[in-house]
């Protein structure tokens, strides 16, 4: 899925965990991305976007 997704998984944060932090924890994607080792906020945003697309 890409390097940023791999970085998220490498640090043990599941996609569901990222989604929960962003959508229900009202955390900024930049904070979540930094926490899981992504270079910028787009990594966290893409995880959330892909997960929501799969749920449809």
KATAWO-V737221 format. One record per pair of residues at least 24 apart in sequence whose ideal C-beta (glycine too) atoms are under 7 Angstrom apart, sorted by sequence separation. I is the first residue (numbers start at 0). J is the second residue. D is the distance in whole Angstrom. If there is no record, write none. Layout:
i: <I	I>
j: <J	J>
d: <D	D>
This chain:
i: <10	22	10	17	21	9	7	6	17	18	6	7	17	6	14	18	3	7	6	14	3	7	3	4>
j: <35	47	36	43	47	36	35	35	46	47	36	37	47	37	46	50	37	42	42	50	42	46	45	46>
d: <5	7	5	6	5	7	5	7	5	5	5	6	6	5	5	5	5	7	7	5	3	6	6	6>
